[in-house]
Structures are given as C-alpha cells and as structure tokens.
C-alpha cells in the first residue's frame, strides 16, 4: 500500500500530517475551528445581537425614559452606544455560551469523532495539543467579541446619529477616541472569558461526550454569576471567574483607570494557569482509546 493510500485508509491522517509542525498545527486547528458551520452560525448570531437591540430601540423607543440596561437610554442620541449595550448584554450570557461550546468540544469532540488517538500517534505532544486547542479558543473569543463590535457599529451608524460621546465621568470625547474606548472594552470582554475557556478545556479532557462538557462549562459560568450576587458568599466573590466580567466602568471615564482591567487580567490568568495545569495533568495521564 502506498503512503497516500495508507493516509486515505486512516481517519484524520491528512489532517495529522499537517499538524506535525508547530505553526502548521495551530493553523490547521484555526482553519478547522472557523470552517465549522457551528462556529459561523454562532458568530453571525453574536453579530445580530446589537442589530436586534438597535432595531428594537428604533421601533419602540425603548430606553428613552431611562428603562433597560446601562447605555440603552443613550442609544437614540448616539449610535455608538449600541456597541456598549450589546457588549454589556452579551458578556453575562451569549459570549459565555458560545465560548463554552468551543472549549467543551476541544478534546471531547476529537475523542467523540475517533480522531484524538490518531492525532497523538502522529506524533503530536499532548501538552502541545492542549496549547493549540486553548489558543484556538482564544482566537474564537477574539472573533466573537469583534463580531459584536462590528454588528453594533454597523447597526448604530445605520439607525442612529453618531457623534461625540459623553463618558460616565461627564467628559465628552470625539468619535475617534470613542472607538478607541470601544476597543478597550472589547479587550476587557475578551480577557474576561479566558478563564472560562481554560475551565471548559479541562472539563473537555474528562469526557468523550462534547455536549456534556459544553453543558458543564455553561453551568459553571451561570452558577458563578448567581453566587456572585449572593451576599452570603461575599468572602469568595473576588475569586469567582465571573466576578469582574462587568467591571469595565473605569474604561468609560476620563482619565482612564486600568485598575479593574489589571485585576481582571490577573484573575483570569490565575484560572488559566490552574485549570490549564489540571488539564495537562489529566490529559497526559489519560488512556486515549478513541
């Protein structure tokens, strides 16, 4: 049997051949992630969140009397607030949901399809594979946040006037600086989800059922947010992965204060290190049968 025939006979070998080189491994994983119909659908759905908000406000005038989420009452005066509102709405629910799907499927999905064993035979080191899966998850997080920003910018500009923005501190900034604040807010949102991505990756190493890993990750995000609202658990609030998800107010003041951004980055990095370590410990000692 020729080499080409041998590769054709074994599931995933063509993909594995590319994955022998570190950069090719990452490139192949990114291509696989973003070619999936599921990924495309999730990104489109996230981009539609600000569009739906903008259309609803335009048609009903919601928020014109101070009702609704933060920034909602300002949308009719400035379309840039569509982006702020969409990110505020998406951080607690829609973004964690989509990130949980990608992270939970990372290892469990390969095991479920029967390609994980062939990936490791290639050989691809287990730690390297975990690292690539995490980086692919981070790339999805960036794409997901960017989808919301692009959708919000398009909907806001199409349906409302766009002009100088009045910050929470009362200062007014121009459109260019306002977009810079939007990018800072997007960066804050992306950093906030790194810990959840690491948690989902760890859970994905525990099972060969991706749906179970996805569901468990979503539940953890939800429970963390519920506990964060209960005063009885005040002692552990600062250690919850979701505690600082909405702590970006300082980025919308003048001058900008990066204290909350730094604290959030340290918290998320701590979860990445801890659950990344758990994932490595579990995956490097796990018998891979599929």
C-alpha positions as CSV (number, residue, x, y, z in Angstrom):
1,X,0.0,0.0,0.0
2,X,1.4,3.4,-1.0
3,X,1.8,6.2,1.5
4,X,-1.2,8.1,0.0
5,X,-3.4,5.0,0.2
6,X,-2.4,4.5,3.8
7,X,-3.3,8.0,4.7
8,X,-6.7,7.7,3.0
9,X,-7.4,4.5,4.9
10,X,-6.9,6.1,8.4
11,X,-9.4,8.8,9.5
12,X,-7.8,12.2,10.1
13,X,-4.3,11.3,8.8
14,X,-4.3,14.0,6.2
15,X,-5.1,16.5,9.0
16,X,-2.4,14.9,11.2
17,X,0.3,15.2,8.6
18,X,-0.1,18.9,8.6
19,X,-0.1,19.0,12.4
20,X,3.5,17.7,12.7
21,X,4.9,21.2,12.5
22,X,4.0,23.6,15.4
23,X,2.8,26.5,13.4
24,X,1.0,24.2,10.9
25,X,-0.6,22.5,13.9
26,X,-2.1,25.8,15.1
27,X,-3.0,26.9,11.6
28,X,-4.8,23.7,10.9
29,X,-6.7,23.9,14.2
30,X,-7.7,27.5,13.5
31,X,-8.9,26.6,10.0
32,X,-10.8,23.6,11.3
33,X,-12.5,25.8,14.0
34,X,-13.5,28.6,11.8
35,X,-14.7,26.4,8.9
36,X,-17.2,24.7,11.1
37,X,-20.8,25.6,10.3
38,X,-21.5,25.8,14.0
39,X,-18.8,28.4,14.5
40,X,-20.0,30.5,11.6
41,X,-23.6,30.4,12.9
42,X,-22.5,31.4,16.4
43,X,-20.5,34.4,15.1
44,X,-23.4,35.5,12.9
45,X,-25.8,35.2,15.9
46,X,-23.5,37.3,18.1
47,X,-23.3,39.9,15.4
48,X,-27.1,40.0,15.2
49,X,-27.4,40.8,19.0
50,X,-26.6,44.5,18.6
51,X,-28.7,44.6,15.4
52,X,-31.7,43.3,17.2
53,X,-31.1,45.8,20.1
54,X,-30.8,48.7,17.7
55,X,-33.9,47.7,15.7
56,X,-35.9,47.3,18.9
57,X,-34.9,50.7,20.2
58,X,-35.6,52.3,16.9
59,X,-39.0,50.8,16.5
60,X,-40.2,51.1,20.1
61,X,-38.2,54.0,21.6
62,X,-37.2,51.7,24.5
63,X,-34.8,53.3,26.9
64,X,-36.0,56.8,26.0
65,X,-37.2,57.2,29.6
66,X,-34.2,55.5,31.3
67,X,-35.6,52.0,31.2
68,X,-33.4,48.9,30.3
69,X,-29.7,48.0,30.6
70,X,-26.9,50.5,31.0
71,X,-26.4,52.7,27.9
72,X,-29.8,51.7,26.5
73,X,-31.3,55.2,27.1
74,X,-28.4,56.8,25.2
75,X,-28.7,54.8,22.0
76,X,-31.3,57.1,20.4
77,X,-28.8,60.0,20.9
78,X,-25.7,58.2,19.7
79,X,-25.4,55.0,17.7
80,X,-22.1,54.2,19.3
81,X,-23.9,53.2,22.5
82,X,-25.4,50.2,20.6
83,X,-21.9,48.6,20.9
84,X,-21.6,49.4,24.6
85,X,-25.1,48.0,25.2
86,X,-24.6,44.9,23.1
87,X,-21.3,44.0,24.9
88,X,-23.0,44.6,28.3
89,X,-25.8,42.3,27.4
90,X,-23.6,39.6,25.8
91,X,-20.9,39.3,28.4
92,X,-23.0,37.5,31.0
93,X,-24.9,35.2,28.7
94,X,-24.3,35.0,24.9
95,X,-20.5,35.1,25.0
96,X,-20.0,32.5,27.8
97,X,-22.5,30.2,26.0
98,X,-20.6,30.3,22.7
99,X,-17.1,30.0,24.4
100,X,-18.4,27.0,26.3
101,X,-19.4,25.3,23.1
102,X,-15.9,25.8,21.6
103,X,-13.9,25.0,24.8
104,X,-16.1,22.0,25.7
105,X,-15.7,20.5,22.3
106,X,-11.9,20.9,22.1
107,X,-10.8,17.5,23.3
108,X,-14.1,15.7,23.9
109,X,-15.1,16.4,20.3
110,X,-11.9,14.8,18.9
111,X,-12.5,11.8,21.2
112,X,-16.1,11.5,20.1
113,X,-15.2,11.6,16.4
114,X,-12.4,9.0,17.0
115,X,-9.6,11.3,15.7
116,X,-7.9,12.0,19.0
117,X,-5.9,8.8,19.1
118,X,-4.7,9.4,15.5
119,X,-3.7,12.9,16.4
120,X,-1.5,11.7,19.2
121,X,0.0,8.9,17.1
122,X,1.3,11.5,14.6
123,X,3.0,12.2,17.0
124,X,1.7,15.4,18.4
125,X,2.6,16.0,22.1
126,X,-0.3,16.1,24.4
127,X,0.8,19.4,26.0
128,X,1.2,20.9,22.6
129,X,-2.2,19.8,21.5
130,X,-3.8,21.3,24.6
131,X,-1.9,24.5,24.0
132,X,-3.1,24.7,20.4
133,X,-6.7,24.0,21.5
134,X,-6.6,26.8,24.0
135,X,-5.1,29.2,21.5
136,X,-7.9,28.3,19.1
137,X,-10.4,29.0,21.8
138,X,-8.7,32.4,22.4
139,X,-9.0,33.2,18.7
140,X,-12.7,32.3,18.8
141,X,-13.1,34.7,21.8
142,X,-11.5,37.5,19.9
143,X,-13.6,36.8,16.8
144,X,-16.8,36.6,18.9
145,X,-16.2,40.0,20.6
146,X,-15.2,41.5,17.2
147,X,-18.5,40.2,15.7
148,X,-20.5,42.1,18.3
149,X,-18.4,45.3,17.8
150,X,-18.8,45.2,14.0
151,X,-22.5,44.4,14.2
152,X,-23.0,47.2,16.8
153,X,-21.1,49.7,14.8
154,X,-23.0,48.9,11.6
155,X,-26.4,49.0,13.2
156,X,-25.7,52.1,15.3
157,X,-24.4,54.0,12.3
158,X,-27.3,52.9,10.1
159,X,-30.2,53.7,12.5
160,X,-29.0,56.5,14.8
161,X,-26.8,59.6,14.6
162,X,-23.1,59.1,15.5
163,X,-21.2,61.8,17.3
164,X,-19.2,62.8,20.4
165,X,-19.7,60.5,23.4
166,X,-20.4,61.7,26.9
167,X,-18.5,59.4,29.4
168,X,-19.6,58.2,32.8
169,X,-17.4,60.9,34.3
170,X,-19.3,63.6,32.4
171,X,-16.5,64.4,30.0
172,X,-17.1,64.4,26.2
173,X,-14.8,62.7,23.7
174,X,-14.8,62.6,19.9
175,X,-15.8,59.7,17.7
176,X,-12.2,58.6,17.2
177,X,-11.4,58.4,20.8
178,X,-14.8,56.7,21.4
179,X,-13.9,53.9,19.1
180,X,-10.6,53.5,21.0
181,X,-12.7,53.1,24.2
182,X,-14.8,50.5,22.3
183,X,-11.7,48.5,21.5
184,X,-10.6,48.7,25.2
185,X,-14.0,47.5,26.2
186,X,-13.8,44.7,23.7
187,X,-10.4,43.7,25.0
188,X,-11.8,43.7,28.5
189,X,-14.6,41.4,27.4
190,X,-12.2,39.0,25.7
191,X,-9.8,38.8,28.7
192,X,-12.8,38.1,30.9
193,X,-13.5,34.9,29.0
194,X,-10.0,33.4,29.1
195,X,-10.6,31.7,32.5
196,X,-13.9,30.1,31.3
197,X,-12.1,28.8,28.2
198,X,-9.5,27.1,30.4
199,X,-12.2,25.6,32.6
200,X,-14.0,24.3,29.5
201,X,-10.8,22.8,28.1
202,X,-10.2,21.0,31.4
203,X,-13.7,19.6,31.5
204,X,-13.3,18.5,27.9
205,X,-10.4,16.3,28.9
206,X,-12.7,14.4,31.4
207,X,-15.2,13.0,28.9
208,X,-15.6,11.9,25.3
209,X,-19.1,13.5,25.2
210,X,-18.7,17.1,24.0
211,X,-22.3,18.0,24.8
212,X,-21.7,17.1,28.4
213,X,-18.5,19.2,28.6
214,X,-20.3,22.2,26.9
215,X,-23.2,22.0,29.3
216,X,-21.0,21.7,32.4
217,X,-19.0,24.8,31.4
218,X,-22.1,26.8,30.8
219,X,-23.5,25.7,34.2
220,X,-20.3,26.7,35.9
221,X,-20.5,30.2,34.4
222,X,-24.1,30.5,35.4
223,X,-23.6,29.3,39.0
224,X,-20.6,31.6,39.4
225,X,-22.7,34.6,38.4
226,X,-25.5,33.6,40.8
227,X,-23.1,33.1,43.7
228,X,-21.6,36.5,42.9
229,X,-25.0,38.1,43.6
230,X,-25.5,36.4,47.0
231,X,-24.2,38.3,50.0
232,X,-23.8,35.0,51.9
233,X,-20.8,34.2,49.7
234,X,-19.2,37.6,49.9
235,X,-16.0,36.1,51.2
236,X,-15.4,34.2,47.9
237,X,-16.8,36.8,45.4
238,X,-13.4,38.2,44.5
239,X,-12.2,34.7,43.5
240,X,-15.1,33.8,41.2
241,X,-14.2,33.7,37.5
242,X,-17.2,35.9,36.6
243,X,-16.7,38.5,39.4
244,X,-15.2,41.2,37.3
245,X,-16.9,40.5,34.0
246,X,-18.9,43.8,34.1
247,X,-16.2,45.8,35.9
248,X,-15.3,47.9,32.9
249,X,-16.8,51.2,34.0
250,X,-13.4,52.7,34.7
251,X,-12.7,52.4,30.9
252,X,-15.5,54.8,30.3
253,X,-14.2,57.6,32.5
254,X,-11.7,60.3,32.0
255,X,-8.9,59.8,32.7
256,X,-9.0,56.0,32.1
257,X,-8.2,53.9,35.2
258,X,-6.9,50.4,34.4
259,X,-7.2,49.0,37.9
260,X,-10.2,46.8,37.2
261,X,-8.6,45.7,33.8
262,X,-5.5,44.6,35.6
263,X,-7.3,42.9,38.4
264,X,-9.5,41.0,35.9
265,X,-6.4,40.0,33.8
266,X,-4.7,38.6,37.0
267,X,-7.9,36.7,38.0
268,X,-8.4,35.2,34.5
269,X,-4.7,34.3,34.2
270,X,-4.9,32.6,37.6
271,X,-7.7,30.4,36.2
272,X,-5.8,29.7,33.0
273,X,-2.8,28.6,35.0
274,X,-4.8,26.5,37.5
275,X,-7.2,24.8,35.1
276,X,-4.5,24.6,32.4
277,X,-2.4,22.7,34.9
278,X,-5.4,20.4,35.7
279,X,-6.0,19.8,32.0
280,X,-2.3,18.9,31.4
281,X,-2.2,16.6,34.5
282,X,-5.4,14.8,33.4
283,X,-4.7,14.6,29.6
284,X,-1.0,13.5,29.9
285,X,-2.1,10.5,32.2
286,X,-5.3,9.7,30.4
287,X,-5.7,6.5,28.3
288,X,-6.8,7.6,24.9
289,X,-8.9,4.9,23.3
290,X,-10.7,6.9,20.5
